Amino acid sequence: MINKYNETGRIGQKRTGGIFYEEFLKELRGKRGIETYREMAENDDIIGSILFAIEMLIRGCSWDVQAGGNNSIDEEASVFVWQCMNDMTDTWIDTISEILSMLTYGWSAHEIVYKRRMGRKKDIRLSSKYNDGLIGWQKLPIRAQETLYEWQYDDEDNLTGMTQMPPPKYNIITIPIEKLLLFRTKSRKGSPEGRSILRNSYRSWYFKKRIQEIEGIGIERDLAGLPVMTAPNDMDIWDTYDDDMVKMRTEAERYVKNIRRDSMEGIVLPPGWKLELLTTGGRRNFDTNAIIERYDARIAMTVLADFIMLGHQSTGTYNLSADKSQMFSVAIGAYLDIIAEVFNNKAIPDLIDMNGEYFKDITDYPKIIHGEVENRNLGELGDFIQKIAGAGFISPDESLESYLRDAAKLPEILDYNNSGATPDKSEFKDKE
């Protein structure tokens, strides 16, 4: 008799204990991979500009909390979550910025730290804008990717925790999964390490880096040619049995390798030695600028950000730029959805359950929602509204006006009957 409620198979994760080997390139595996991705993100101009663009767009995005029902307790729960987002020792935007490290490394782990809201305290870790006695978030600090020692798993491939070995003491610390928020760019075989958005650009980055290094060496040597040092005729520097000859050849090789055109240039040779440069007599066979630009374009293409190359090259139109930037915005919106989903599936339910007695009658958990990544094109939006309104598919109403005012960054609708603005969460959010 087959028990349909028991798990029979395995996911098939390539791991030994809590260390994964899914990545087939050793350069991108484990701690070595983390260091490689860090170098790519912090030392490459194109990758750096792409990550900067993503972060700035996301930092400028608005966040709000949506109630899980229409009852007053549902609205109160949503206001409570909004208060907790803005009552941490680190700002909400800084927390989001730390979470975005998942783009570079594929994942980002954050520990949930709570506090009792008991008003202003001298200890910043315990201080709160509110003194209602409820339990809120103190902070959601990152547990840096480079501190990862191994992941903890049970016998059924269920992730149970993260073990890290962080500086300055480098002691072993295990954080249970119940206390962690794990953000991943994608899920593959249930791996907690996700996949870096830089993964597909690694090959292009690798060749670009080496071409730049070769180009730099060529420029440093003034692109003059190949330095050649010749020993005197009566000296056999290739005699491997003569220690003096071996040392002399090694010293000559060191001189040749270190020839540079700078303020310290110059060389003194013993009698009989000769130094000359073998020149090509013309231009180089390869245009390194074109090669590097090609790799830059491919790096940008892997994250739908090749529109940033328009204007730096001889091709490209405004319409092409608009289409590609819109695709880029859609991709960023997907990352925002991932962040919101983790909060909505774990962080917020855990937070509400910590105050279960107070919010026991809510219809459903509140949800964090994010705004649009970029502003609407008001010309296109106005033209669209005019056409469908003229065709009779839509008629003006209060909700449409509110949307258009928000899209155009205009003031909200005033309720003159009540001599004040239309009620919203802000009047609750500012109360302590």
Secondary structure as UniProt FT lines:
FT   TURN            4..5
FT   STRAND          15..16
FT   TURN            17..18
FT   STRAND          19..20
FT   HELIX           26..28
FT   HELIX           30..43
FT   HELIX           45..59
FT   STRAND          63..66
FT   HELIX           72..85
FT   HELIX           92..99
FT   HELIX           101..105
FT   STRAND          107..111
FT   STRAND          113..116
FT   TURN            124..126
FT   STRAND          135..139
FT   HELIX           145..147
FT   STRAND          148..153
FT   TURN            155..156
FT   STRAND          159..164
FT   TURN            167..170
FT   STRAND          173..176
FT   HELIX           177..179
FT   STRAND          180..184
FT   TURN            189..190
FT   TURN            192..193
FT   TURN            197..198
FT   HELIX           199..201
FT   HELIX           202..220
FT   TURN            221..223
FT   STRAND          226..230
FT   TURN            233..234
FT   TURN            237..238
FT   TURN            240..241
FT   HELIX           243..257
FT   TURN            263..264
FT   TURN            271..272
FT   STRAND          274..278
FT   HELIX           288..301
FT   TURN            302..304
FT   HELIX           306..309
FT   TURN            310..312
FT   HELIX           318..342
FT   HELIX           343..347
FT   HELIX           348..354
FT   TURN            355..361
FT   STRAND          367..370
FT   HELIX           378..390
FT   TURN            391..392
FT   HELIX           398..407
FT   TURN            408..409
FT   STRAND          414..415
FT   TURN            416..419
FT   STRAND          420..421
FT   HELIX           426..429
//
